[in-house]
Amino acid sequence: VKVAVVERRDVPGFVGYVPDEIVVQFAQPVVAELDNAALSNGLTGISDLDQLGQEYGAVSVRPQFPGARPKKLKGQVIGLTGWHKIRFARHVAVEAVVNEYKNVPGLIDAQPIGIHTTSAYPNDGSFSNQWHMNQVNDSDIDAPEAWDIQTGEQNLIVAMLDTGVRYFHRDLGGSEASYENPTNVDGNMWINWIEKNGSGGSDDDNNGFVDDWIGWDFVDGGSACWAGEDCFDQDDDPRDFNGHGTHCAGNVAAITNNGYGSTGTAGGWGDGTLQPTANGVKVMALRIGWSADYFGEERGFVRMDFAAEAFYYAADNGARIASCSWGSSDTGGVGSAIDYFLASGGIVFKAAGNDGDASADYMCGRSDVISVAATDQDDCKADFSNYGPWVDVSAPGVSIMSLYHFHEHPSGDYVATASGTSMATPLAAGVSALIWSQNPSWTAIQVEQKLYGSSDDIYGFSCNSSYPDMLGAGRINAYNTVNTSPEAVPALSSVGLSLVAIGLALLGMLVCLKAKERPKRTSGGT
């Protein structure tokens, strides 16, 4: 395993809208009237829509969530069949165009598509200062103690919505995986075995995605692409180029006790050697982001329409937890797609952001999404971390070591340290994966309650005195979340606080969250 050294400067969380695409939501009667044969030419067969489309040069209209079935959330039917993407032949004033589409009869909504940055601040790669694992002043997460009880179960799937995943990193994909033979993957990666063992070029499992054996690449129009990056055409290869998604995935499920790389929070437990298989939770690779040229520097961008489509895929393919380490806006249909994932019984974790202020983006402002702030080696709020009454938990987010993809040397497996709420978020997600592994019959609400009720109180530290009730329930403690009898169901009301943690081992990696008495949901998905 090699060490990558990566440094980047700050960029704003929101960088603009996609200039040649929007999403619209048709009412069901309009969906029934659409001329499906004409959609690929930018026509709908509905005069008001086609007149507007021709004015702005619409060249294609396509369903955003093909084959979606309705679900219920909090007694409300969540349907995605009305959502469609409209692509134009040229750049348009998207906000003005969206407003015009909103006035067309039969449209429920029209939205631009936001472009946001990933929420990490990478720094030097090294094996030192792995404080989040074990620390004298106890700002760590007690991961080794947690692993004596629970290391993660293979049937628990965590969807990683990010810049992709280096799924052939041997600390994720097992000993047979490599850059030269990327399909020799197993380990802690989610594999769609029906497709992997099926016929090439066909949708063997009839889920609407052809050959999706290792997840899906939703990127089909990234802007300002970095040289060498894949920005065109959705396909069955969600490999990482940027490195951010691989780092986040390693926080969750890097294989534990295999003598290689770093250690994930819920990465199972090996026999001390590299093996093809692993017994930790599975990471589902869903690529929604790419490396972009931002004033001459490489940065990770994501699009809200890609995120929306990934939430839909994750829900329909068995993921129970979604980890989201990027900025967000209520654009691109992502709000309805999150509803769909929650209605399927899932939990969504979202990075609080790295602006160092009290502002919440769209997803963090939702009461049904778990917002994660970052702490440092002294249990203080990380200087870059956002904060506010909307934060749900905190987790270590400073100098966190994990796996990495270094595209300048793609054949090698790397580790690197990075800081950001991007790192805190998958650590929190990994702790929840431990809870669900320990208590497989629990609902999402019960897992959330346990997470909050097991976090350590960090409000007594003077460094946090300026942030009363703004760092959530506290810092996570993995040991406290699993140090109870399995299936001891917490009440679906407020639960007491304690500590939740996450961990890395060997070269070290782990997570920490804190909890406060705050039931996020009282009804809805299981």
C-alpha positions as CSV (number, residue, x, y, z in Angstrom):
1,V,0.0,0.0,0.0
2,K,1.3,3.4,-0.9
3,V,0.7,6.8,0.6
4,A,-0.7,9.6,-1.4
5,V,-0.1,13.3,-0.6
6,V,-2.9,15.5,-1.8
7,E,-3.6,19.2,-1.1
8,R,-6.5,21.3,-2.4
9,R,-7.8,24.8,-1.7
10,D,-11.3,25.8,-0.5
11,V,-14.1,26.2,-3.0
12,P,-17.7,27.2,-2.5
13,G,-20.2,24.4,-1.9
14,F,-22.5,25.5,-4.7
15,V,-20.9,26.3,-8.1
16,G,-23.9,26.8,-10.4
17,Y,-26.5,25.0,-12.4
18,V,-26.2,22.6,-15.3
19,P,-26.6,25.0,-18.3
20,D,-28.3,22.7,-20.8
21,E,-30.6,20.4,-18.7
22,I,-33.5,20.7,-16.3
23,V,-35.9,18.3,-14.7
24,V,-39.7,18.5,-14.7
25,Q,-42.4,16.6,-12.9
26,F,-45.5,15.8,-15.0
27,A,-48.8,15.1,-13.4
28,Q,-50.0,11.5,-14.0
29,P,-52.6,12.4,-16.6
30,V,-49.8,14.1,-18.6
31,V,-47.5,11.0,-18.3
32,A,-50.3,8.9,-19.8
33,E,-50.5,11.3,-22.8
34,L,-46.8,11.4,-23.6
35,D,-45.7,10.3,-27.0
36,N,-42.9,8.0,-25.9
37,A,-41.6,7.5,-29.4
38,A,-41.0,11.2,-29.8
39,L,-39.3,11.8,-26.5
40,S,-35.8,11.0,-27.8
41,N,-36.3,13.9,-30.3
42,G,-37.2,16.4,-27.6
43,L,-41.0,16.2,-28.3
44,T,-43.8,15.1,-26.0
45,G,-46.9,15.1,-28.2
46,I,-48.4,17.8,-25.9
47,S,-48.6,21.1,-27.7
48,D,-47.9,23.5,-24.9
49,L,-44.8,21.5,-23.8
50,D,-43.5,21.1,-27.4
51,Q,-43.9,24.8,-28.2
52,L,-41.8,25.7,-25.2
53,G,-39.3,22.9,-25.9
54,Q,-38.9,24.1,-29.5
55,E,-38.3,27.7,-28.4
56,Y,-35.4,26.6,-26.2
57,G,-34.1,23.8,-28.4
58,A,-35.1,20.7,-26.5
59,V,-33.3,17.7,-28.1
60,S,-34.4,14.9,-25.7
61,V,-36.9,14.1,-22.9
62,R,-36.4,11.0,-20.9
63,P,-37.8,9.5,-17.7
64,Q,-35.5,10.1,-14.8
65,F,-36.6,7.1,-12.8
66,P,-37.7,4.4,-15.3
67,G,-39.8,1.6,-13.9
68,A,-40.3,3.3,-10.5
69,R,-43.1,1.9,-8.4
70,P,-45.0,4.0,-5.8
71,K,-44.1,3.8,-2.1
72,K,-45.5,5.3,1.1
73,L,-43.8,7.7,3.4
74,K,-45.6,9.1,6.4
75,G,-48.9,8.1,4.9
76,Q,-48.1,9.9,1.6
77,V,-47.7,8.1,-1.7
78,I,-44.2,8.8,-3.2
79,G,-44.3,8.4,-6.9
80,L,-41.4,9.1,-9.3
81,T,-42.9,8.2,-12.6
82,G,-43.7,11.9,-13.4
83,W,-40.1,13.0,-13.3
84,H,-38.3,13.6,-16.6
85,K,-35.1,15.2,-17.8
86,I,-35.1,17.7,-20.6
87,R,-31.8,18.3,-22.5
88,F,-31.4,21.4,-24.7
89,A,-29.1,21.8,-27.7
90,R,-27.5,24.9,-26.3
91,H,-26.9,26.6,-23.0
92,V,-30.0,28.4,-21.7
93,A,-30.9,30.7,-18.8
94,V,-32.0,27.7,-16.7
95,E,-33.7,29.6,-13.9
96,A,-35.8,31.6,-16.4
97,V,-36.6,28.4,-18.4
98,V,-37.6,26.6,-15.3
99,N,-40.0,29.3,-14.3
100,E,-41.6,29.1,-17.8
101,Y,-42.0,25.4,-17.5
102,K,-43.7,25.8,-14.1
103,N,-46.5,27.7,-15.8
104,V,-47.3,25.0,-18.3
105,P,-50.6,23.2,-17.3
106,G,-50.0,19.6,-16.2
107,L,-46.6,20.2,-14.7
108,I,-46.3,19.7,-10.9
109,D,-42.7,21.1,-10.7
110,A,-39.7,22.1,-12.7
111,Q,-36.2,22.4,-11.3
112,P,-32.7,23.3,-12.4
113,I,-29.9,20.9,-11.6
114,G,-27.4,22.1,-9.0
115,I,-23.7,21.4,-9.2
116,H,-22.0,21.1,-5.8
117,T,-18.6,20.2,-4.5
118,T,-17.5,17.3,-2.3
119,S,-17.0,18.1,1.4
120,A,-13.4,17.2,2.0
121,Y,-10.1,19.0,2.6
122,P,-7.4,16.5,1.8
123,N,-3.9,16.9,3.4
124,D,-0.7,14.8,3.7
125,G,-0.9,11.1,3.6
126,S,0.7,9.3,6.5
127,F,0.2,6.5,9.0
128,S,0.8,8.8,12.0
129,N,-1.7,10.5,14.3
130,Q,-4.5,7.9,14.0
131,W,-6.1,9.5,17.0
132,H,-9.6,8.5,16.2
133,M,-8.8,4.8,17.0
134,N,-7.2,5.0,20.4
135,Q,-6.3,8.1,22.3
136,V,-5.1,8.9,25.9
137,N,-7.5,11.8,26.4
138,D,-10.4,9.6,25.1
139,S,-11.6,11.7,22.1
140,D,-11.5,8.4,20.1
141,I,-14.4,6.1,19.4
142,D,-13.5,2.9,21.2
143,A,-13.5,0.9,18.0
144,P,-11.5,-2.1,19.1
145,E,-14.0,-2.6,22.0
146,A,-16.9,-2.4,19.6
147,W,-15.3,-5.0,17.3
148,D,-15.2,-7.5,20.2
149,I,-19.0,-7.5,19.9
150,Q,-19.8,-6.6,16.3
151,T,-17.8,-6.1,13.1
152,G,-20.5,-5.8,10.5
153,E,-22.7,-8.2,8.7
154,Q,-22.5,-9.1,5.0
155,N,-26.2,-8.6,4.3
156,L,-26.1,-4.9,5.2
157,I,-25.6,-2.7,2.2
158,V,-24.3,0.9,2.4
159,A,-24.7,3.0,-0.7
160,M,-21.8,5.3,-1.4
161,L,-23.1,8.2,-3.5
162,D,-19.9,9.9,-4.5
163,T,-17.2,10.3,-7.1
164,G,-17.1,6.5,-7.5
165,V,-15.2,3.8,-5.7
166,R,-11.8,2.1,-6.4
167,Y,-13.7,-1.1,-6.0
168,F,-10.6,-3.1,-7.1
169,H,-8.5,-1.7,-4.1
170,R,-7.5,-4.9,-2.4
171,D,-8.6,-3.5,1.0
172,L,-12.2,-3.2,-0.4
173,G,-12.4,-5.8,-3.2
174,G,-10.3,-8.6,-1.8
175,S,-6.9,-10.1,-2.6
176,E,-7.8,-11.0,-6.2
177,A,-8.8,-7.5,-7.2
178,S,-6.4,-5.2,-9.1
179,Y,-6.3,-2.3,-11.5
180,E,-5.2,-4.8,-14.2
181,N,-8.0,-7.3,-13.4
182,P,-10.8,-5.0,-12.0
183,T,-13.6,-7.6,-12.4
184,N,-11.9,-10.0,-9.9
185,V,-13.7,-8.3,-7.1
186,D,-15.4,-9.6,-4.0
187,G,-14.3,-8.6,-0.5
188,N,-16.6,-5.9,1.0
189,M,-17.9,-4.6,-2.3
190,W,-21.6,-5.1,-3.2
191,I,-21.7,-7.4,-6.2
192,N,-24.8,-7.9,-8.3
193,W,-24.1,-11.6,-8.9
194,I,-27.0,-12.1,-11.3
195,E,-25.4,-9.6,-13.7
196,K,-21.8,-10.6,-13.1
197,N,-22.7,-14.2,-13.9
198,G,-25.2,-13.3,-16.6
199,S,-25.0,-12.5,-20.3
200,G,-23.1,-9.4,-21.3
201,G,-25.2,-6.7,-22.9
202,S,-28.4,-7.8,-21.3
203,D,-30.4,-6.8,-18.2
204,D,-30.3,-10.2,-16.5
205,D,-32.1,-9.1,-13.3
206,N,-34.6,-6.8,-15.1
207,N,-33.8,-3.8,-12.9
208,G,-33.5,-1.4,-15.8
209,F,-29.7,-1.3,-15.8
210,V,-27.7,-3.4,-18.2
211,D,-24.6,-5.3,-16.8
212,D,-24.7,-3.4,-13.5
213,W,-22.6,-6.0,-11.7
214,I,-20.7,-3.5,-9.4
215,G,-23.2,-0.6,-9.1
216,W,-23.6,2.2,-11.6
217,D,-22.0,5.2,-13.1
218,F,-24.7,8.0,-13.4
219,V,-22.4,10.7,-14.8
220,D,-23.2,11.5,-18.4
221,G,-22.4,15.2,-18.7
222,G,-19.9,16.5,-16.2
223,S,-18.7,20.0,-16.8
224,A,-15.0,21.2,-16.9
225,C,-13.8,17.6,-16.7
226,W,-10.2,17.0,-15.6
227,A,-8.0,15.4,-18.2
228,G,-8.5,11.7,-18.1
229,E,-11.8,11.8,-16.2
230,D,-14.8,9.9,-17.5
231,C,-17.6,12.5,-17.9
232,F,-19.8,11.0,-20.6
233,D,-22.3,8.2,-20.9
234,Q,-23.8,6.4,-18.0
235,D,-22.4,2.9,-17.8
236,D,-21.7,-0.1,-15.6
237,D,-18.2,1.0,-14.4
238,P,-18.5,3.3,-11.3
239,R,-14.7,3.4,-10.7
240,D,-13.3,6.5,-8.9
241,F,-10.9,8.9,-10.6
242,N,-11.0,11.7,-8.0
243,G,-10.2,9.7,-4.9
244,H,-12.9,11.2,-2.6
245,G,-15.4,8.4,-3.0
246,T,-12.8,5.7,-2.3
247,H,-11.7,7.5,0.9
248,C,-15.3,7.7,2.1
249,A,-15.9,4.0,1.2
250,G,-12.9,2.9,3.2
251,N,-14.2,4.7,6.3
252,V,-17.2,2.4,6.1
253,A,-15.9,-0.9,5.0
254,A,-12.1,-1.2,4.4
255,I,-11.5,-4.9,5.4
256,T,-10.4,-5.2,9.0
257,N,-7.6,-7.5,10.2
258,N,-6.2,-8.4,6.8
259,G,-2.8,-6.9,7.3
260,Y,-3.3,-4.4,4.5
261,G,-4.3,-0.8,4.1
262,S,-6.5,0.7,6.7
263,T,-9.6,-0.4,8.6
264,G,-13.2,0.4,8.1
265,T,-15.8,0.9,10.8
266,A,-17.9,-2.1,9.8
267,G,-15.3,-3.9,7.7
268,G,-15.8,-7.4,9.2
269,W,-12.8,-9.3,10.6
270,G,-10.3,-11.2,8.6
271,D,-7.8,-13.9,9.5
272,G,-4.8,-11.5,9.4
273,T,-4.0,-12.1,5.8
274,L,-5.3,-10.8,2.4
275,Q,-8.1,-13.0,1.2
276,P,-10.5,-12.8,-1.8
277,T,-13.6,-12.6,0.4
278,A,-14.5,-10.6,3.5
279,N,-17.3,-10.6,6.0
280,G,-18.1,-6.9,6.6
281,V,-20.9,-4.8,5.4
282,K,-21.1,-4.2,1.6
283,V,-20.4,-1.0,-0.2
284,M,-22.6,-0.2,-3.2
285,A,-20.6,2.0,-5.6
286,L,-22.8,4.7,-7.1
287,R,-20.9,7.3,-9.1
288,I,-22.5,10.7,-9.1
289,G,-19.4,12.9,-9.2
290,W,-16.3,13.7,-11.2
291,S,-13.0,15.6,-11.1
292,A,-13.4,19.1,-12.5
293,D,-10.9,21.8,-13.4
294,Y,-11.7,24.6,-11.0
295,F,-9.5,27.6,-11.9
296,G,-6.6,25.2,-12.7
297,E,-7.0,23.0,-9.7
298,E,-8.7,19.6,-9.5
299,R,-11.9,19.5,-7.4
300,G,-14.7,17.0,-7.0
301,F,-18.2,18.0,-8.3
302,V,-21.5,16.2,-8.0
303,R,-24.9,16.9,-9.7
304,M,-28.2,16.7,-8.0
305,D,-29.9,14.8,-10.9
306,F,-27.2,12.1,-10.7
307,A,-27.7,11.9,-6.9
308,A,-31.5,11.6,-7.4
309,E,-31.1,8.7,-9.8
310,A,-28.6,7.0,-7.4
311,F,-31.0,7.2,-4.5
312,Y,-33.6,5.5,-6.7
313,Y,-31.1,2.7,-7.7
314,A,-30.0,2.2,-4.1
315,A,-33.5,1.9,-2.8
316,D,-34.5,-0.7,-5.4
317,N,-31.4,-2.7,-5.1
318,G,-31.3,-3.3,-1.3
319,A,-29.2,-0.5,0.2
320,R,-30.3,0.4,3.7
321,I,-27.9,3.3,4.4
322,A,-26.8,6.1,2.1
323,S,-23.7,8.1,2.8
324,C,-23.6,11.6,1.2
325,S,-20.4,13.7,1.6
326,W,-21.2,16.7,-0.7
327,G,-23.2,19.9,-0.9
328,S,-26.9,19.8,-1.9
329,S,-29.8,21.8,-3.2
330,D,-33.5,21.1,-3.8
331,T,-32.9,20.6,-7.5
332,G,-32.6,17.8,-10.0
333,G,-35.5,15.8,-8.5
334,V,-33.3,14.9,-5.5
335,G,-36.0,15.7,-2.9
336,S,-38.5,13.2,-4.3
337,A,-35.7,10.6,-4.7
338,I,-34.7,10.9,-1.0
339,D,-38.4,10.5,-0.1
340,Y,-38.4,7.3,-2.1
341,F,-35.2,5.9,-0.4
342,L,-36.6,6.7,3.1
343,A,-40.0,5.1,2.2
344,S,-38.0,2.0,1.4
345,G,-36.8,1.9,5.0
346,G,-33.4,3.5,4.5
347,I,-31.3,6.1,6.5
348,V,-29.5,9.0,4.8
349,F,-26.3,10.5,6.3
350,K,-25.3,13.9,5.0
351,A,-22.1,16.0,5.6
352,A,-22.8,19.2,7.4
353,G,-20.4,21.2,5.2
354,N,-17.0,22.9,5.6
355,D,-17.9,26.6,5.6
356,G,-17.4,27.0,9.3
357,D,-20.8,28.7,9.8
358,A,-24.3,27.9,10.9
359,S,-25.8,27.5,7.4
360,A,-27.6,24.3,6.4
361,D,-27.9,23.2,2.8
362,Y,-31.1,21.6,1.5
363,M,-30.5,18.0,2.7
364,C,-29.1,19.1,6.1
365,G,-32.2,21.2,6.6
366,R,-34.5,18.2,6.3
367,S,-35.6,16.6,9.6
368,D,-35.4,13.1,8.1
369,V,-31.8,13.3,7.0
370,I,-29.0,12.8,9.6
371,S,-26.6,15.8,9.4
372,V,-23.0,15.1,10.6
373,A,-20.6,17.7,11.9
374,A,-16.9,17.1,12.4
375,T,-14.8,17.0,15.6
376,D,-11.0,17.1,16.1
377,Q,-8.5,15.3,18.4
378,D,-9.7,17.2,21.4
379,D,-13.5,16.6,20.9
380,C,-13.8,20.2,19.8
381,K,-15.8,21.2,16.7
382,A,-13.4,21.1,13.8
383,D,-12.6,24.7,12.8
384,F,-14.0,24.2,9.3
385,S,-17.2,22.3,10.3
386,N,-20.6,23.8,9.9
387,Y,-22.8,23.8,13.0
388,G,-26.3,24.6,14.1
389,P,-29.5,23.3,15.7
390,W,-30.0,21.2,12.6
391,V,-26.9,19.1,13.2
392,D,-27.8,15.6,14.5
393,V,-24.5,14.1,15.5
394,S,-20.8,14.8,15.3
395,A,-17.9,12.5,14.3
396,P,-14.2,12.7,14.0
397,G,-13.3,14.5,10.8
398,V,-9.7,15.8,11.2
399,S,-6.7,13.9,9.7
400,I,-8.7,10.7,9.1
401,M,-6.8,8.0,7.3
402,S,-8.5,5.8,4.7
403,L,-8.1,4.2,1.3
404,Y,-7.4,6.4,-1.8
405,H,-7.3,6.3,-5.5
406,F,-4.4,8.3,-7.0
407,H,-5.1,8.7,-10.7
408,E,-1.6,9.8,-11.6
409,H,-0.5,6.3,-10.5
410,P,-3.7,4.2,-11.0
411,S,-2.1,0.8,-10.7
412,G,-1.2,1.2,-7.0
413,D,-3.4,0.9,-3.9
414,Y,-3.0,4.0,-1.8
415,V,-4.0,5.3,1.6
416,A,-4.2,9.0,2.5
417,T,-5.4,11.2,5.4
418,A,-8.1,13.8,4.8
419,S,-10.1,16.2,6.8
420,G,-13.7,17.3,6.4
421,T,-17.3,16.6,7.2
422,S,-16.9,14.2,4.3
423,M,-14.9,12.0,6.5
424,A,-17.2,12.3,9.6
425,T,-20.2,11.3,7.6
426,P,-19.2,7.7,6.4
427,L,-17.8,7.1,9.9
428,A,-21.3,7.8,11.3
429,A,-22.9,5.7,8.6
430,G,-20.5,2.9,9.5
431,V,-21.5,3.0,13.1
432,S,-25.1,2.8,12.1
433,A,-24.2,-0.2,10.0
434,L,-22.8,-1.8,13.2
435,I,-26.1,-1.1,15.0
436,W,-28.2,-2.6,12.2
437,S,-25.8,-5.6,11.9
438,Q,-26.3,-6.2,15.7
439,N,-30.1,-5.7,15.4
440,P,-31.2,-6.8,12.0
441,S,-34.9,-6.6,12.7
442,W,-34.8,-3.0,13.9
443,T,-36.4,-0.2,11.9
444,A,-34.5,2.8,10.6
445,I,-36.0,4.9,13.4
446,Q,-34.8,2.5,16.1
447,V,-31.3,2.6,14.6
448,E,-31.3,6.4,14.6
449,Q,-32.5,6.5,18.2
450,K,-29.7,4.1,19.2
451,L,-27.1,6.3,17.4
452,Y,-28.2,9.4,19.1
453,G,-28.6,7.8,22.5
454,S,-25.1,6.3,22.5
455,S,-23.1,9.4,21.7
456,D,-20.7,11.1,24.1
457,D,-21.5,14.6,25.4
458,I,-18.9,17.1,24.2
459,Y,-20.7,20.2,25.3
460,G,-18.8,20.4,28.5
461,F,-15.5,21.3,26.7
462,S,-14.7,25.0,26.7
463,C,-13.8,24.8,23.0
464,N,-17.5,24.0,22.3
465,S,-19.0,26.7,24.6
466,S,-19.9,28.8,21.6
467,Y,-22.0,26.0,20.0
468,P,-24.7,25.1,22.5
469,D,-27.0,22.4,21.1
470,M,-25.3,23.0,17.7
471,L,-23.2,19.8,17.5
472,G,-26.1,17.4,17.6
473,A,-26.4,14.6,20.2
474,G,-22.6,14.5,20.6
475,R,-19.7,12.5,19.2
476,I,-20.4,9.0,18.1
477,N,-19.1,6.0,20.1
478,A,-19.2,2.6,18.3
479,Y,-18.8,0.6,21.5
480,N,-21.7,2.1,23.3
481,T,-24.0,1.4,20.3
482,V,-23.4,-2.3,20.4
483,N,-22.6,-2.9,24.0
484,T,-26.2,-4.0,24.7
485,S,-28.1,-7.2,24.2
486,P,-29.0,-7.7,20.5
487,E,-32.7,-6.8,19.7
488,A,-33.0,-4.8,22.9
489,V,-35.3,-2.3,21.2
490,P,-35.0,1.4,22.2
491,A,-38.3,3.2,22.7
492,L,-39.5,5.2,19.8
493,S,-39.3,8.4,21.8
494,S,-36.3,10.2,23.2
495,V,-33.5,7.9,24.4
496,G,-30.7,8.7,26.8
497,L,-27.3,10.0,25.6
498,S,-24.1,8.0,25.6
499,L,-21.4,7.5,23.0
500,V,-21.1,6.1,19.6
501,A,-17.9,5.4,17.9
502,I,-16.3,4.0,14.8
503,G,-13.0,2.7,14.1
504,L,-10.1,1.9,12.0
505,A,-7.5,-0.7,12.9
506,L,-4.0,-1.7,12.0
507,L,-3.1,1.5,10.2
508,G,-6.1,3.0,11.8
509,M,-9.3,4.5,10.8
510,L,-12.5,5.1,12.6
511,V,-15.5,7.3,13.3
512,C,-17.2,9.2,16.0
513,L,-20.7,10.7,16.4
514,K,-22.6,12.2,19.2
515,A,-26.2,12.1,20.0
516,K,-28.9,14.2,21.4
517,E,-32.4,13.3,22.3
518,R,-34.1,13.9,19.0
519,P,-36.3,11.3,17.3
520,K,-35.9,12.3,13.6
521,R,-38.9,10.4,12.4
522,T,-42.1,9.1,14.0
523,S,-43.6,7.4,11.0
524,G,-42.8,6.4,7.5
525,G,-40.3,3.8,6.2
526,T,-39.3,0.8,8.2
